[in-house]
Amino acid sequence: MEEECRVLSIQSHVVRGYVGNRAATFPLQVLGFEVDAVNSVQFSNHTGYSHWKGQVLNSDELHELYDGLKLNDVNKYDYVLTVCDPVMGDKWNGDGSMYVPEDLLPVYREKIVPVADIITPNQFEAELLSGRKIHSQEEALEVMDVLHSMGPDTVVITSSDLPSPRGSNYLIALGSQRTRTPDGSVVTQRIRMEMRKVDAVFVGTGDLFAAMLLAWTHKHPNNLKVACEKTVSAMHHVLQRTIKCAKARAGEGLKPSPAQLELRMVQSKKDIENPEIVVQATVL
């Protein structure tokens, strides 16, 4: 009998489109995971549209749901996937801004990050968490060491401002994974990836990335290079399919709408399941 791997995913949910649990559940299931989804919010659609309606789950309601699982003794999980990947902020035109109130930053630093095994911050979030700025690859590696010291064994800076030798059309991501050998020593693997930028604003890509990285690090527990190559290559295929379809629907020369830019998730099932490697990682 095949071993069952269970994930509790606590994220936002939308009726239409792919963000939060809608972006994470399908790829995890395709890759063989059982997923129990708790919807921290339930909206009609993501907030990039002109209008949205819905409800937000409060802490009492969250506890009530978990109590129901606990009473039935079905609350045993291999992984917990949350929106704290951490979703804190990002840079727009070089300026950083937070999505969440600044007084939550100590909560992330002191409560959430220390209990996480894997975190996937962007450069701005990594700087906020570590209290250090990143101007070079060396400084990025130092920031990842600081983040390791806070708790997580796997840190992936999903995007950065660092210049790529390939030119301004490429984005650099960096990863670091600490593993413990049987004799108790710690081995650190560091990787660098360069990805071609896509000229569009997508929603749900961070949720999809976190879900697939969880899956591939589970399948390749001591090989961050392979896990990241499969994750980023699958992302590439999903985004290329999405932008191609969005442009076709919008018409020549017209900007696609948020509805047209919804991730083409179901159509990308084969790419999620067995991605052709189109982005190679360099071991540093």
Salt bridges, closest charged atoms under 4 A:
GLU4 OE1 - ARG6 NH1 2.86
ASP36 OD1 - ARG6 NH2 3.21
ASP73 OD1 - LYS76 NZ 2.68
GLU127 OE1 - LYS91 NZ 3.73
GLU127 OE1 - LYS133 NZ 3.97
GLU139 OE1 - HIS135 ND1 3.11
GLU142 OE1 - ARG132 NH1 3.93
ASP145 OD1 - ARG178 NH2 3.47
ASP145 OD1 - ARG190 NH2 2.70
ASP153 OD1 - ARG180 NH1 3.25
ASP161 OD2 - LYS91 NZ 3.05
GLU194 OE1 - ARG166 NE 3.84
GLU194 OE2 - ARG192 NH2 3.05
GLU229 OE2 - LYS225 NZ 2.66
GLU262 OE2 - HIS46 NE2 3.75
ASP271 OD2 - ARG241 NH1 2.81
GLU273 OE1 - LYS269 NZ 3.11
